[in-house]
Amino acid sequence: MRFVSRVLTGLLIFSFLACSKSSTQDTHIYGQVRTYGTEEVMDHPPVKVQLLHRRFYGYFMCWFCGYYYHVQDEVWTDSLGRYELQSLLYEDEDYFLAVDESTVHRAYRYYKPGQVDTESNRIVRFEGSYEKNYYLTAYGWVRFHILSTDPQSGDLYTFRAGSHYETFSNSVDVYRTLRLRGNQENSLARTVVRDSIYTTVEEHFFVPAFDTIDYEVRI
């Protein structure tokens, strides 16, 4: 019985320490949803901005522990993409700024937000009022001209850019227009297979947001 009592006492102490938190701070966060790579407001607001609290779930010494994200506060942006959030935050907890992906419509010409808990979206101040902008990655388009410069019978060509992958044989002279990440450096990989020898080259290029550029791929 004495051993059981000690175990229970230890578990109670552990639970108390696990649940104890630092003092809360009244935090006011404001800013604008903008197009990545610029300081310009996003095209066609509004979207819903969220303040997410990353919480731990599971039990002591559990196998399936992890995190979930609680919506601490949320608000729609105005016609200029501006938002304001306010909440009591614990200084030793993790909070992130996010945009509800269900409100980022394809017509707005933006990719849906990706990973939530990136350092760029972390809340780092826990009192007073401060500005923090959120950046959405816009679409950009590339019109590729894929051209074999020295075609030989039996050649095999592969082309990969973004999520697009395509294979050609013998010779190739085609155009493909693909949507890629705007205001960022993108890459492509082109491969020639000749006489069972693989030759792969990777190229990098910048794609402006909301625009279409021409790019020749000589294989």
Beta strands, then each sheet from edge to edge (+ up, - down):
strand 1: 24-35
strand 2: 48-57
strand 3: 66-76
strand 4: 82-90
strand 5: 94-99
strand 6: 128-131
strand 7: 134-136
strand 8: 139-147
strand 9: 156-161
strand 10: 164-169
strand 11: 173-181
strand 12: 184-194
strand 13: 197-207
strand 14: 212-218
sheet 1: 4+ 1- 6-
sheet 2: 4+ 1- 7-
sheet 3: 3+ 2- 5+
sheet 4: 11+ 8- 14-
sheet 5: 10+ 9- 12+ 13-
end
